[in-house]
């Protein structure tokens, strides 16, 4: 019994044949799965390799030629868009697209063109070609824009400037206001405003305040380039009509030279008979006698291209010494014109100093320098004393002598010492020393006269003469 009871407890630890077979049957599917996976992998591997190769090919970078063609295609699309654009928004979008293409082009790896084989052979650079196309398309986009209300404003302002800066003669004084009124009528119809021309004209000056009011009206309308395109174009046409009418109106600039002289009254001084021909020459002499620098300046301005006219006009200015002709002479002096500088000196006004001051040290042109020094002395502004005194050391004897005489004309006592030094210099040329003595006499203070009088026994006659004058004045 005991043996029989023990056997059932040990039975489970010893596998039966059926259990082993079941275990074996359980393991077999694992081997089968591994084998089937390997087989599937072997079957699928060629197809997977082919797919990978195709993907690799599709992600390869395009060649230079392909890249260029892609850019060309993008630009062709933009060109089509420019033709189809109808609004400012469309054009803004095209501008943005072109900017993007331009940025992409800068970053693109486009090979440089190969060097040409022959000297006459030209090689096109695709990058340059694309850049030029982008620029052309940007210009096309800009050309499609507008017009804008700002264009109308700019046009009116241009017309206003014409009205304000034009000398209108008798017929023009009627025609110009009429042109402005016609423009205001067109503007009122387009904007629904009621502007009128209320300002008063004064002789040759036509009032332009109504045009300034027109500018304000256009700005207040806040015209939209898309919604108000027709109104904007109507106003631009009205501005064109205004400009054409102003151009047709008679102005002073439309006259011939003799008509201008006649209009200004240049010939009014001539009687029925005059001695000289042409009549302008007789009129010039008569105006010079009457000390009328304005008429001489007018003659020089209108007929100064003739050397004969220019020479005689400047001589007349110098003879009169009338400051009314200063502006005309200053314009000539800018070109280092010696007769004009002489005339400025004769006018003797401080306003002329700036026209001659730059030539005081013109060492390369002694004639110009001497003329400028003399003119500075005649003007008499002591602000220039030191500039003139510096030329006492100039290389040219004539310049040094003129500098000394200019100091005498200026009459500045600060010049006494440098003039005394010139007079005391035995190595200095006698004419220069004589000029220094003359200048001291012109200054005329006791100190100046004593400095010059000390040389009354000078062996040189001209120096002695000036020194003796100083001595006599002291006595």
Secondary structure, DSSP 8 states (H G I E B T S, - for coil): -HHHHHHHHHHTTS--HHHHHHHHHHHHHHHHHHHHHHHHHHHHHHHHHHHHHHHHHHTS---HHHHHHHHHHHHHHHHHHHHH--SHHHHHHHHHHHHHHHHHHHHS--------SSTT-----HHHHHHHHHHHHHHHHHHHS---HHHHHHHHHHHHHHHHT--B-TTHHHHHHHHHHHHHHHHHHHH----------BTTB---HHHHHHHHHHHHHT--TTTTHHHHHHHHHHHHHHHHHHHHS-BGGGS-HHHHHHHHTGGGG--S--SSSSHHHHHHHHHHHTT-HHHHHHHHHHHTTSHHHHHHHHHHHHHH--GGGHHHHHHHHTTT-HHHHHHHHHHT-GGGHHHHGGGTT-TT-HHHHHHHHHHHHHHT-GGGHHHHHHGGG-SSHHHHHHHHHHHHHHT-TTHHHHHHHHHH-TTS-HHHHHHHHHHHHHH--HHHHHHHHTTTT-SSHHHHHHHHHHHHHH-
